[in-house]
């Protein structure tokens, strides 16, 4: 099974950033089962990293591995939308998952 490389870009220690981080950690633990590396990047501290990735809004989640590169913008509160947006559902065998 592939390992997921995820980067979450946030702006400071705001409530919106905290919600996105909590939601993403929960999704990763529930659905990726340890098969992920997560990096949280504060664009206020590392603006060049955000510019290099062309991050225009935060929170932005980028999945760089496995290909293809995928992005999800927002607080990541809709778990199914996040999994579909990151193309994670395609790699999982989940009973009862409807397309």
N, C-alpha and C positions, 0 to 999 in steps of 0.2 A: 504494500500500500504506500502511496506517495505521502511525503511529508509536505505540509503547507507552510509557506513563508509569508507571513502577514505583517504589514506595517500599518499602524493606526496613527494618523496625523490629527492632533488636537491643538487647540489654542489655549494654553495656560491650564490652570486648575479650576475650571468653571464647572457649575453643576451639569451642563450639557456634556462636557468632556467626561466627567465622572460617570454619567449614565452610559455613555457610549463604551467606556472601558469596562464597566461592570457587565453590560450586555454582551460584549464581545468575549470576555473571559468565560461567561456562562455558556455561550454557544460553543466555544472551543472545547471546553471540558465535556459538554454533553454530546457533541457531535463529531469531534475530531480525535477524542480519546488519546491525547498525548502526542499525536502525529502533527505537531505544529511548532513553529517558532514565531513568537509574537514580539514585535518591537513597537513601543509607543513613543512617538516623536512629538515633542512640543514645538510647534512652528515659531513660537516666540523666542525660544532658545536656539533653534536650528533652522533659520529661515532659508538657508541655501539648500538644505535637503528637500524642503517643500517646493522650492523653485525648480530644483532638478527633476522632481517627479511631476511637475506641473499641477500641484495641488492648489486649487482656487478657492475651496471652501472646506471648513472643518465642522465636524469630524469627517475625515475621509479614510476609508479602509482600502488598502491595496493588497491584492494577492499576486505575488510575483512568481511563486512556484506552487504547484506544478502549472505549466502553461495551460491555457493562455492567461495573460495578465488581465486581471479584473479589478474593478473599482466599485465601491458602494459608498454613497455619501449620506450622512444623517446619523441619528443617535443609535442606530442598529437595534431598535426595539422590536421590529418585526422579524422574528427569527427565520421564518420561511423565506421571506424576501432576501435576507442576508445570505442564506445558504444557496438560494437560486442565483442571486447576483454574483456570488463568488464562484459559481459553477461547482459547488461542493456536493450538492445533491446528486449530480450525475455520477460521482464516484462512490456513492454510498448505496448499500442495499438496505432499504428501509421499507418494512412491511407497511402497507396502508398508505404509502406516499402516492398521491394522485397528481397527475400532470395536468 
